[in-house]
Amino acid sequence: METTNDISPRRSDRSPWNWLLIVPAVVPLLMFLYNSKEPRLFGFPFFYWLQLSFILLSVATTVLVYRMTSAPKGNRDVA
């Protein structure tokens, strides 16, 4: 029987960068941000373009965390 010692190390997704993903989840919960009709942007009330800015915040945060936690190209394992 042949034994192999090619066991790959356990993958750890515990990076401090992952804590940054809390920001886009918590910011929309801050109700005092919504307490206004003005200013308007291209005729849209504040509430609507604020929601769009939350989406942009979420995308930017997710991209940042992904890039900071992904392995460099040279260190990626090919399965």
C-alpha positions in Angstrom: 0.0 0.0 0.0 1.3 3.4 -1.0 1.0 6.4 1.3 1.1 9.9 0.2 2.0 12.9 2.3 0.5 15.4 -0.2 -2.2 16.6 2.2 -2.8 20.2 1.5 -2.9 22.5 4.6 -6.3 23.5 5.9 -7.6 26.7 4.3 -8.2 29.5 6.7 -10.7 32.2 5.8 -10.1 34.1 9.0 -8.7 37.3 7.8 -9.1 40.7 9.6 -10.3 42.1 6.2 -13.5 40.1 6.5 -14.6 42.3 9.4 -14.9 45.2 6.9 -17.9 43.4 5.4 -19.9 44.5 8.4 -19.9 48.1 7.2 -22.3 47.7 4.3 -24.6 45.6 6.5 -24.7 48.2 9.3 -24.7 51.5 7.5 -28.2 51.0 5.9 -29.6 50.3 9.4 -28.7 53.8 10.6 -32.1 55.4 10.4 -30.9 59.0 11.0 -29.4 58.9 7.5 -32.9 58.7 6.0 -34.5 61.6 7.8 -34.5 64.0 4.9 -36.2 64.7 1.6 -33.6 67.0 0.4 -31.1 67.2 -1.3 -32.4 65.9 -4.6 -30.1 64.5 -7.2 -31.4 64.7 -10.8 -34.9 65.0 -9.4 -34.7 61.9 -7.3 -35.4 62.3 -3.5 -32.6 61.8 -1.1 -33.9 58.3 0.0 -33.6 56.8 -3.4 -30.1 57.9 -4.3 -29.0 57.1 -0.8 -30.1 53.5 -1.4 -28.1 53.5 -4.6 -25.0 54.8 -2.8 -25.4 51.9 -0.3 -25.3 49.4 -3.2 -22.1 51.1 -4.5 -20.6 51.0 -0.9 -21.4 47.3 -0.7 -19.8 46.5 -4.1 -16.7 48.5 -3.3 -16.3 46.9 0.1 -16.8 43.4 -1.3 -14.2 44.0 -4.1 -11.7 45.4 -1.6 -12.1 42.5 0.8 -11.9 40.0 -2.0 -8.7 41.5 -3.4 -7.1 41.8 0.0 -7.9 38.2 1.0 -7.3 36.3 -2.3 -4.0 34.5 -2.8 -1.5 36.0 -5.2 -1.5 34.5 -8.7 1.7 32.6 -8.1 0.3 30.9 -4.9 -3.0 29.6 -6.3 -3.5 25.9 -6.4 -4.7 24.4 -9.6 -7.3 21.7 -8.9 
